[in-house]
Amino acid sequence: MSRGIRDPVAKLRYIRGSLHRYQALDRCVRVIPVRGLRLQVYRWLSLEGLAPLLVADAFGGAPRIDSGMRSSLLARRALLAGCALLAVAGVATGAWRLSRPVPIVKAAAPVALPPAVETLPTLPVGITPAAVWLVEKAEGSEQYSNGLRIDTSHAVAGEPRRFRVFDENGGLLPEIHDQPVGLLFHTSESDIWPLEASFNESLRDSSQRLLRYLQRNRTYHYLVDRFGRVFRVVNEDSKANHAGNAVWANDGRVYLSLNNAFLGVSFESRWEGGRALPITQAQLAAGRNLTDYLRQRYEIPADMCVAHGLASVNPKRHLIGHHMDWSRGFPWSAFGLPDQYRTVAPAVALFGFGYDGDFLKVLPEPWEGVRGGEQRLAGEAVRRGVTVDEIRRDRQGLYDRWIAAQANADKGADRAFTNQGPVKPAGNVG
């Protein structure tokens, strides 16, 4: 609007006045839930600031805005007045409808939630990503051949990665590993602003505050923000504190130290129960490129890419789902990964973990892999002629012994553990 003001002094005064009104009333205007209506209110405030410029100055000079702006101002005032009348009419109509008696209608059957919409073409499941190489490395950034750009300006070192692996039928193995073997996907569960141009500053500030927090706590290896920018937070050769207590298994190997064994990739988002895909199109594309790069660099098989909610456990209560982010709704096919919701849950099948009422408040129905684990426990109970509860207690005790063995090994008590002999599982998980 200031482009139509001819007098530079008047233009500067108008801009300053508009900014002052915006800052003073911004919090009130943001309460308006409809974006279009918010924009109209902002425009109205700006139009009010033009009123003093419609008249000649004190010395009889010409008005300080051109005729085009004057006509536009009058037209906008008329349009806004019309919108206000329509809004009043709409509210009155709504109030009249609400005052009418509501007919009693038989409740319809519950409707299943629609699946998350994936707007990228799906990839062949389980195929190793094509070659991805470093194209350019500059101060604060890395550019890769598949379009991935990593901001490295926030990267910090952590504790060196060091972990052991369990054999499904033999217990703790002696080898110490220092290369990541899997990817664990998270949502940041941080404050999320509406993804609108009017919130650009808040969106940027929110991402920067989140990055500083993650950096201080060495939380994830990577963060993908709302605009699809990829930030390295903890160096890949270091442990990050992203997994907590978690369990995953593949090809006869069991992993109980996912902070060390897996790279943590988080999307700046809130999971919100998985009722919709909680990431943006930009995050989807960047996340897939990042996954391809990490899988190829560390030769990570597709079965070792899993969501946090599927691996997180409460070790004291022997329950799954201690953290629930991505326990449904992850776009596996768009990432070229198998549907891990169908994979038998290792915490259930191997260690007899269950779930409680709080879990069912979030997920009314456990994912398919949990049911598969329960079926394995039931089958073993039949073969051994015992109850499922007895099998669960046996397996939960196995988990407790393995966790203790891992803690002892981490403290350097490898020799003491070896003298006791490997812990044997309660039966073949199959």
C-alpha positions in Angstrom: 0.0 0.0 0.0 2.9 2.4 0.7 3.9 2.3 -2.9 1.1 4.7 -3.7 2.2 7.3 -1.2 4.2 10.0 -3.0 5.6 11.9 0.0 8.7 10.0 1.5 8.0 11.4 5.0 4.4 10.4 4.8 5.4 6.9 3.5 7.8 6.4 6.4 5.2 7.6 8.9 2.6 5.3 7.5 4.9 2.2 7.6 5.9 3.0 11.2 2.3 3.5 12.2 1.2 0.2 10.5 3.9 -1.7 12.3 3.0 -0.2 15.6 -0.7 -1.1 15.1 0.3 -4.6 14.0 2.5 -5.3 17.0 -0.1 -3.9 19.4 -3.0 -5.9 18.0 -1.3 -9.0 16.6 -2.1 -11.2 19.6 -5.7 -10.3 19.4 -6.0 -10.8 15.6 -4.3 -14.3 15.9 -7.2 -15.5 18.0 -9.4 -15.4 14.8 -9.4 -19.0 13.6 -10.0 -18.4 9.9 -6.9 -17.4 8.0 -8.7 -15.4 5.3 -10.6 -13.4 7.9 -7.3 -12.7 9.8 -5.8 -11.3 6.6 -8.9 -9.0 6.0 -8.5 -7.6 9.6 -4.8 -6.9 9.0 -5.7 -5.1 5.7 -8.4 -3.1 7.5 -5.9 -1.9 10.1 -3.6 -0.8 7.3 -6.4 1.0 5.5 -7.3 3.0 8.6 -3.7 4.3 8.6 -4.2 5.8 5.1 -7.1 8.0 6.3 -5.0 11.0 7.2 -3.3 10.9 3.8 -6.6 11.4 1.9 -6.9 15.1 2.7 -4.7 18.0 1.5 -1.8 19.1 3.8 -2.0 22.1 6.1 -0.6 24.4 3.4 -3.2 23.5 0.8 -1.0 21.1 -1.1 -2.4 18.1 -3.0 -3.3 14.8 -1.2 -0.2 12.8 -0.4 -1.4 9.6 -2.2 -2.0 9.1 -5.9 -5.5 8.7 -7.4 -5.0 5.0 -8.1 -4.3 4.3 -4.4 -7.3 6.5 -3.4 -9.6 4.5 -5.7 -8.2 1.2 -4.4 -8.7 2.4 -0.8 -12.3 3.2 -1.4 -12.9 -0.1 -3.2 -11.3 -2.1 -0.4 -13.4 -0.2 2.2 -16.5 -1.2 0.2 -15.4 -4.8 -0.1 -14.5 -5.1 3.6 -17.9 -3.6 4.5 -19.6 -6.2 2.3 -17.6 -9.0 3.9 -18.6 -7.8 7.3 -22.3 -7.8 6.4 -22.0 -11.3 5.0 -20.2 -12.5 8.2 -23.0 -11.0 10.3 -25.6 -12.7 8.1 -23.8 -16.0 8.4 -23.6 -15.8 12.2 -27.3 -14.9 12.4 -28.2 -17.9 10.1 -26.1 -20.2 12.2 -27.7 -19.1 15.4 -31.2 -19.6 13.9 -30.3 -23.1 12.8 -28.8 -24.0 16.2 -32.0 -22.7 17.9 -34.2 -25.2 15.9 -34.9 -28.6 17.5 -32.4 -31.3 16.4 -34.0 -34.4 15.0 -32.8 -37.7 16.6 -30.8 -39.7 14.1 -29.6 -43.3 14.6 -25.8 -43.3 15.2 -23.8 -44.5 12.2 -21.2 -47.2 12.5 -17.7 -45.9 13.4 -15.7 -44.9 10.3 -12.0 -46.0 10.1 -9.5 -43.3 9.9 -8.2 -42.7 6.3 -4.6 -43.8 5.7 -2.0 -41.1 5.5 -1.7 -39.6 2.1 1.7 -40.1 0.5 2.5 -37.6 -2.2 5.8 -39.1 -3.4 5.9 -42.1 -5.7 6.5 -45.3 -3.8 9.8 -47.1 -4.1 10.6 -50.8 -4.5 10.6 -52.3 -1.0 13.8 -53.5 0.4 16.0 -52.4 -2.5 19.3 -50.9 -1.5 19.3 -47.2 -2.6 21.2 -46.2 -5.7 24.7 -44.7 -5.3 24.7 -41.5 -3.2 27.9 -39.5 -3.0 29.2 -36.3 -1.5 29.2 -33.6 -4.3 30.4 -30.6 -2.3 31.4 -29.9 1.2 31.6 -26.3 2.5 31.7 -24.7 5.9 28.4 -25.5 7.5 26.9 -27.7 4.8 27.2 -30.9 2.7 25.6 -31.5 -0.7 24.9 -35.0 -2.0 24.1 -36.4 -5.4 20.5 -37.3 -4.7 19.6 -33.7 -3.8 20.1 -34.1 -0.1 21.6 -31.0 1.6 22.7 -31.3 5.2 23.3 -28.2 7.4 26.2 -29.2 9.6 26.6 -25.9 11.5 24.8 -27.2 14.6 26.6 -30.6 14.7 28.2 -31.6 18.0 30.2 -34.7 19.1 28.8 -37.1 21.7 30.0 -40.2 23.4 31.7 -42.6 21.0 29.4 -45.3 19.7 30.0 -48.6 21.4 27.5 -51.5 21.8 27.1 -55.3 21.9 24.5 -57.5 20.2 22.6 -60.5 21.6 22.1 -63.8 19.7 18.5 -64.8 19.9 19.4 -68.3 21.1 22.7 -67.7 22.8 22.8 -64.5 24.7 25.3 -61.6 24.7 27.9 -61.8 22.0 31.5 -60.6 22.8 32.1 -58.4 19.8 32.0 -54.6 20.3 30.5 -52.6 17.4 31.0 -49.0 16.6 29.0 -48.6 13.3 25.3 -47.9 13.2 23.1 -50.8 12.1 19.7 -49.2 11.9 17.6 -46.1 11.7 15.0 -45.0 14.2 12.4 -42.5 13.1 10.9 -39.9 15.6 8.7 -36.9 15.8 10.0 -34.0 17.9 6.7 -33.5 19.7 7.7 -29.8 20.0 5.4 -26.8 19.6 4.2 -26.5 16.1 3.0 -23.3 14.4 0.6 -23.2 11.4 2.5 -23.7 8.2 1.4 -20.3 6.7 3.4 -17.5 5.3 2.2 -15.1 8.0 3.9 -17.4 10.6 7.3 -17.5 8.9 9.2 -15.7 11.7 7.6 -18.0 14.4 8.3 -21.1 12.3 12.0 -20.1 12.0 12.3 -19.2 15.7 10.7 -22.4 16.7 13.1 -24.5 14.7 16.1 -22.7 16.0 15.0 -23.1 19.6 14.4 -26.8 19.0 17.8 -27.2 17.5 19.5 -25.6 20.5 17.6 -27.8 22.8 18.5 -31.0 20.9 22.1 -29.9 20.6 22.4 -29.4 24.4 20.9 -32.8 25.1 22.5 -34.7 22.2 19.1 -36.0 21.4 19.0 -36.9 17.7 21.6 -37.4 15.0 19.3 -35.6 12.5 16.4 -33.2 12.5 14.2 -32.5 9.4 12.4 -29.2 10.0 9.0 -28.1 8.6 10.6 -26.6 5.5 12.5 -29.8 4.7 15.9 -28.6 5.8 18.1 -31.4 7.2 20.2 -30.5 10.2 22.9 -32.8 11.6 22.7 -32.4 15.4 25.0 -35.2 16.7 27.8 -36.6 14.6 27.2 -40.0 13.1 30.1 -41.6 14.9 28.6 -40.7 18.3 25.8 -42.0 20.4 22.6 -39.9 20.6 20.1 -40.0 23.4 17.1 -40.7 21.2 15.8 -44.2 21.8 15.6 -44.6 25.6 14.7 -48.2 26.5 13.9 -49.9 23.2 14.0 -53.4 21.6 14.5 -54.5 18.0 15.6 -57.7 16.4 16.4 -58.9 12.9 17.9 -62.1 11.4 18.5 -63.7 14.8 20.2 -60.7 16.3 18.6 -58.7 19.2 19.4 -55.0 20.0 18.8 -53.5 23.4 21.0 -50.5 23.1 19.4 -48.5 20.3 20.9 -45.2 21.4 24.2 -46.7 20.3 23.2 -49.1 17.6 20.7 -46.9 15.7 20.9 -43.4 14.1 18.0 -41.2 15.3 16.2 -39.2 12.6 13.5 -36.8 13.9 10.9 -34.8 12.0 9.9 -31.5 13.5 6.2 -32.4 14.1 3.7 -33.7 16.6 2.4 -37.2 16.1 -1.1 -36.4 17.3 -2.1 -40.1 17.5 -1.2 -40.7 13.9 -4.6 -39.5 12.6 -3.0 -37.9 9.6 0.4 -37.7 8.1 2.1 -35.2 10.5 4.9 -34.1 8.1 5.0 -31.7 5.2 5.7 -32.6 1.6 9.1 -31.0 2.0 9.9 -33.2 5.0 8.7 -36.3 3.2 11.1 -35.6 0.2 14.0 -34.6 2.4 13.5 -37.5 4.8 13.5 -40.0 2.0 16.8 -38.6 0.6 18.3 -38.7 4.1 17.2 -42.3 4.6 18.7 -43.3 1.2 22.0 -41.7 2.1 22.3 -43.3 5.5 21.2 -46.7 4.4 23.8 -46.7 1.6 26.6 -45.3 3.6 26.3 -47.8 6.5 24.7 -50.7 4.5 21.6 -50.7 6.6 19.0 -53.2 5.5 15.4 -52.1 5.1 14.2 -54.3 8.0 16.5 -52.3 10.3 14.6 -49.0 9.7 11.8 -48.7 12.3 9.7 -46.1 14.0 10.3 -45.2 17.7 6.8 -46.2 18.8 7.3 -49.8 17.6 10.6 -50.3 19.6 10.1 -48.2 22.8 9.4 -50.2 26.0 9.0 -49.7 29.7 11.5 -52.1 31.2 10.2 -52.0 34.8 6.6 -52.8 33.9 7.4 -54.9 30.9 5.1 -52.9 28.6 5.4 -51.8 25.0 4.7 -48.2 23.8 6.5 -46.2 26.5 6.9 -43.6 23.7 4.2 -43.7 21.0 5.5 -41.4 18.2 5.0 -43.1 14.8 3.3 -46.1 16.3 1.0 -45.7 13.3 1.0 -43.5 10.2 4.6 -43.7 9.1 4.7 -43.6 5.2 6.8 -46.8 4.8 6.1 -47.3 1.1 7.1 -43.7 0.2 10.5 -44.4 1.8 10.9 -47.7 0.0 10.7 -49.6 3.3 8.6 -52.6 4.4 5.5 -52.0 6.5 7.0 -52.5 9.9 3.6 -52.4 11.5 3.2 -56.0 10.1 6.6 -57.2 11.5 6.3 -59.3 14.6 7.0 -57.1 17.6 10.3 -58.4 19.1 9.5 -57.0 22.6 6.3 -59.2 22.6 7.6 -62.3 20.9 11.0 -62.5 22.5 10.3 -60.9 25.9 6.6 -61.3 26.6 5.9 -57.6 26.9 2.2 -56.5 27.1 0.3 -53.2 27.1 -2.1 -51.5 29.5 -5.2 -49.3 29.4 -3.1 -46.1 28.8 -1.8 -47.7 25.6 -5.3 -48.5 24.4 -6.4 -44.9 25.0 -3.9 -43.8 22.4 -4.2 -46.8 20.0 -7.6 -48.5 20.4 -6.1 -51.4 18.5 -2.4 -52.5 18.6 -0.6 -52.7 15.3 -0.6 -56.0 13.5 2.9 -57.0 14.7 1.8 -57.0 18.3 -0.9 -59.6 17.5 1.7 -61.6 15.7 3.9 -61.7 18.8 1.0 -62.7 21.0 0.2 -65.6 18.6 3.8 -66.8 18.9 3.6 -66.8 22.7 0.3 -68.7 22.6 1.8 -71.3 20.2 4.7 -71.8 22.5 2.5 -72.2 25.5 0.6 -75.0 23.7 3.8 -76.8 22.7 5.2 -76.6 26.2 1.9 -77.4 28.0 1.9 -74.2 30.1 -0.1 -71.0 30.3 0.6 -67.9 28.2 1.1 -66.0 31.5 3.9 -68.5 32.5 5.5 -68.0 29.1 5.3 -64.2 29.5 6.9 -64.3 33.0 9.7 -66.6 31.7 10.4 -64.2 28.8 10.3 -61.1 30.9 12.8 -62.7 33.3 15.0 -63.3 30.2 14.8 -59.6 29.3 15.8 -58.6 32.8 18.9 -60.9 32.8 19.9 -59.7 29.3 19.6 -56.0 30.4 21.8 -56.8 33.5 24.3 -58.6 31.3 24.5 -55.6 28.9 25.0 -53.2 31.8 27.8 -55.4 33.2 29.5 -55.6 29.8 29.2 -51.9 29.4 31.1 -51.4 32.7 33.9 -53.7 31.5 32.7 -56.8 33.3 33.0 -59.0 30.2 35.1 -61.6 32.0 32.7 -62.0 34.9 29.8 -62.5 32.5 31.7 -65.0 30.4 32.4 -67.1 33.4 28.7 -67.4 34.2 28.0 -68.6 30.7 25.6 -67.1 28.2 22.0 -66.6 29.2 19.8 -69.1 27.5 16.3 -68.1 26.3 13.3 -69.9 27.5 12.7 -71.6 24.2 13.1 -71.1 20.5 11.2 -68.0 19.4 11.0 -69.3 15.9 
